[in-house]
């Protein structure tokens, strides 16, 4: 006959299960949102699914696995939590990574070693079920939105006009790359880009340039219709009648690029970047990201 744990150990066990539920739930929310924000761009459903599981759902899944082990085998699960916490602390060595991730994980492991949530079945249902429900619930809207994105498949130079802006946007190629590009490189490419936007000259042309943040905000679309964006320079914020999305004619839905550099400086070390959904961020000029590039523009001839 199994001995029932004391009230104190039950409480301690539920504290551990509750913390695990919270942490897994936070990673579930992050994973679902980020998967459809910066991921899910491949033309292959299986590749998208693989990236979703390996990259975006992985933190949640790790917590669910650790929690399952800790609930069934408290000592083993607790030791695994402690080992992971120590490993993370050794990786970061100092700062927020140690005190906000490593130490809490180790303490959570100790809680599992001594705690015993009861009834155990209820603990499983809560600690595993709630994060999975959060993941599914958080993924519904972005999944529907991504599935319904407008893509006309045209990657040539495009005249995009409306909302007080009329510009030619560069065709796919050096002026509209599908890989991360630093600001310095983007400006160099714009300066040397040929008239057709498909190749680089040996000499400076100064035909193309980066769009200003005002031009980019005013040009964003959704389902082929201008979103009515307005850039407030005083408040340094953008507002839209309709939230933009990663769609034609400006964006390539199958590209990993979700941020563009703009020509508008915040100060000598910072410029504004724009997100496909209309977000505007201040970014250091020296920053490099695999998901940030640019699309050159030039004035449209009358």
C-alpha positions in Angstrom: 0.0 0.0 0.0 1.5 3.3 -1.1 2.1 5.8 1.7 0.3 9.1 1.2 2.6 12.1 1.2 2.1 14.8 3.9 0.1 17.9 3.3 3.3 19.9 3.1 4.7 17.7 0.4 1.5 17.8 -1.5 1.5 21.6 -1.4 5.1 21.7 -2.5 4.4 19.3 -5.3 1.5 21.5 -6.6 3.8 24.6 -6.4 6.2 22.7 -8.7 3.5 21.6 -11.1 2.1 25.1 -11.1 5.4 26.7 -12.0 6.0 24.1 -14.7 2.6 24.8 -16.1 3.3 28.6 -16.2 6.7 28.2 -17.8 5.5 25.7 -20.4 2.5 27.9 -21.1 4.7 31.0 -21.7 6.9 29.0 -24.1 3.7 27.6 -25.8 2.4 31.2 -26.4 5.8 32.4 -27.6 6.3 29.3 -29.9 2.9 29.5 -31.5 3.1 33.3 -32.2 6.7 33.3 -33.4 6.2 30.2 -35.6 3.7 32.1 -37.7 5.5 35.5 -37.3 8.9 34.7 -38.6 8.5 31.0 -39.6 6.1 29.1 -41.8 7.5 30.6 -45.1 8.6 27.4 -46.9 6.7 26.1 -49.9 6.9 22.7 -48.3 4.3 21.9 -45.6 6.5 19.2 -44.1 9.5 21.5 -43.9 7.3 24.1 -42.2 6.1 21.5 -39.8 9.6 20.3 -39.1 10.8 23.9 -38.3 7.8 24.5 -36.1 8.5 21.4 -34.0 12.3 21.7 -33.8 12.7 25.5 -33.5 9.5 27.0 -32.1 7.7 24.3 -30.2 10.9 22.8 -28.8 11.1 24.9 -25.5 7.5 24.0 -24.6 8.1 20.3 -25.5 11.2 20.2 -23.3 9.3 21.5 -20.4 6.4 19.1 -21.0 8.9 16.1 -21.1 10.7 17.3 -18.0 7.4 17.8 -16.2 6.1 14.3 -17.2 9.3 12.7 -15.9 9.2 14.7 -12.7 5.6 13.8 -11.9 6.2 10.1 -12.5 9.7 9.9 -11.1 10.2 12.9 -8.8 13.8 12.2 -7.9 14.9 11.6 -11.5 12.9 14.5 -12.8 14.2 16.9 -10.1 17.8 15.9 -10.9 17.2 16.6 -14.6 15.8 20.0 -13.8 18.8 20.8 -11.6 21.2 19.6 -14.2 19.6 21.7 -16.9 19.6 24.7 -14.6 23.3 24.2 -13.8 24.1 23.7 -17.4 22.4 26.9 -18.4 24.1 28.8 -15.6 27.5 27.5 -16.8 26.7 28.5 -20.3 25.7 32.1 -19.5 28.1 32.3 -16.5 26.7 35.6 -15.3 23.8 38.0 -15.8 20.1 37.4 -16.5 20.7 33.9 -18.0 22.0 32.7 -14.7 19.5 34.3 -12.3 16.4 34.3 -14.5 16.8 30.8 -16.0 19.5 28.7 -14.5 18.8 29.3 -10.8 15.0 29.1 -11.0 15.2 25.7 -12.9 17.5 24.3 -10.2 15.2 25.5 -7.5 12.2 24.0 -9.4 14.1 20.7 -9.5 14.6 20.7 -5.7 10.8 21.4 -5.4 10.1 18.3 -7.4 12.5 16.2 -5.4 10.6 16.8 -2.2 7.1 17.7 -3.5 4.3 15.2 -4.4 1.2 16.7 -6.0 -1.9 14.7 -5.5 -4.1 13.5 -7.1 -1.4 12.8 -9.6 -3.8 12.4 -12.6 -5.0 15.9 -12.1 -1.5 17.2 -12.0 -0.8 15.6 -15.3 -4.0 17.1 -16.8 -3.1 20.6 -15.7 0.7 20.6 -16.3 0.5 19.1 -19.7 -3.0 20.0 -20.9 -3.0 23.7 -20.3 0.3 24.5 -22.2 -1.0 22.4 -25.2 -4.3 24.3 -25.1 -2.4 27.6 -25.0 -0.3 26.6 -28.0 -3.3 25.5 -30.1 -5.4 28.6 -29.0 -2.5 31.0 -29.8 -1.9 29.4 -33.2 -5.4 29.6 -34.6 -5.6 33.2 -35.7 -2.0 33.5 -37.1 -2.4 30.1 -38.9 -5.6 31.2 -40.6 -4.0 34.6 -41.5 -0.9 33.0 -43.0 -3.0 30.4 -44.9 -5.0 33.3 -46.5 -2.1 35.5 -47.5 -2.3 37.2 -50.9 0.6 36.2 -53.2 0.4 36.9 -56.9 3.8 35.3 -57.5 5.2 38.4 -59.2 8.8 39.1 -58.1 9.7 41.7 -60.8 9.9 45.5 -60.3 6.6 46.8 -59.0 4.9 50.2 -59.2 3.2 50.5 -55.8 1.1 53.7 -55.4 -1.5 54.9 -53.0 -1.8 56.8 -49.7 0.3 59.7 -51.1 3.2 57.5 -52.2 4.2 56.4 -55.7 7.4 54.3 -56.0 9.0 51.6 -58.0 10.1 48.7 -55.8 13.1 46.7 -56.9 12.8 43.2 -58.5 14.0 40.0 -56.8 17.8 40.0 -56.8 20.5 42.3 -55.4 18.0 45.1 -54.7 15.5 42.7 -53.0 17.5 39.9 -51.4 16.1 36.8 -49.7 18.9 36.6 -47.1 19.9 38.8 -44.2 21.7 42.0 -45.2 23.4 44.6 -43.0 22.6 48.3 -43.4 26.0 49.2 -44.8 25.8 46.5 -47.5 22.2 47.5 -48.3 23.2 51.1 -48.9 26.2 50.0 -51.0 23.9 47.8 -53.2 21.4 50.6 -53.7 24.2 53.0 -54.8 25.5 50.5 -57.4 22.2 49.0 -58.6 21.6 49.3 -62.3 18.5 50.9 -63.8 16.7 47.6 -64.2 17.4 46.6 -60.6 18.7 43.2 -61.6 22.5 43.7 -61.5 25.2 45.8 -59.9 27.3 48.3 -61.8 31.1 48.8 -61.4 30.4 52.5 -60.7 28.1 54.4 -58.5 24.6 54.9 -60.1 22.6 56.4 -57.3 19.3 55.4 -59.0 17.9 53.3 -56.2 17.7 54.0 -52.5 16.2 52.7 -49.3 12.6 53.9 -48.6 12.0 56.3 -45.8 10.0 55.0 -42.8 7.1 57.3 -43.9 7.1 55.8 -47.4 7.3 52.3 -46.1 4.5 52.8 -43.6 2.3 54.4 -46.2 2.9 51.7 -48.8 2.1 48.5 -46.8 -0.9 46.5 -48.0 -3.2 43.6 -47.1 -5.1 41.5 -49.6 -3.9 43.9 -52.3 -5.3 47.0 -50.7 -3.4 49.8 -49.1 -3.6 49.7 -45.3 -3.9 53.4 -44.8 -0.7 53.7 -42.8 0.4 57.0 -41.2 3.8 57.7 -39.7 3.8 60.2 -36.8 7.3 61.5 -36.6 6.7 63.4 -33.4 5.5 60.3 -31.6 7.7 58.0 -33.6 4.8 55.6 -34.2 2.8 54.2 -37.0 -1.0 53.6 -37.2 -3.0 51.7 -39.8 -6.6 51.4 -40.8 -6.0 47.7 -41.4 -3.1 45.7 -40.1 -0.6 45.0 -42.9 0.7 41.5 -43.6 3.5 39.7 -45.4 1.9 39.8 -48.9 2.3 40.8 -52.5 3.1 43.2 -54.0 5.8 44.3 -51.4 6.7 41.1 -49.6 7.7 37.5 -50.7 5.6 35.2 -48.5 8.2 32.4 -49.1 11.2 34.5 -47.9 12.6 34.3 -44.4 12.9 38.1 -44.5 10.4 39.9 -42.2 12.2 43.1 -41.5 13.4 45.9 -43.8 15.9 48.6 -43.3 14.8 52.1 -44.0 16.7 55.3 -44.8 15.3 57.2 -41.8 17.7 57.8 -39.0 16.8 58.1 -35.3 20.2 59.3 -34.5 23.8 58.8 -35.7 23.9 55.2 -34.5 20.3 54.1 -35.0 17.8 53.8 -37.9 14.2 52.6 -38.2 13.3 49.2 -39.5 9.8 48.2 -40.6 8.1 44.8 -40.0 5.7 43.3 -42.5 2.9 43.7 -40.0 3.5 47.5 -39.8 5.6 47.5 -36.7 8.4 50.1 -36.5 11.5 49.6 -34.4 14.7 51.5 -33.7 17.7 49.4 -34.6 21.5 49.9 -34.3 23.1 50.5 -37.7 25.6 47.8 -36.9 23.0 45.1 -36.3 22.9 42.0 -38.5 20.0 39.5 -38.6 19.2 36.6 -40.9 15.6 37.8 -41.1 16.4 41.5 -41.8 17.2 42.8 -45.3 15.8 45.5 -47.6 13.9 46.3 -50.8 15.3 49.2 -52.8 13.0 51.9 -54.3 13.2 54.6 -56.9 10.8 57.4 -58.0 8.2 56.3 -60.5 8.3 58.2 -63.8 5.2 60.1 -64.7 
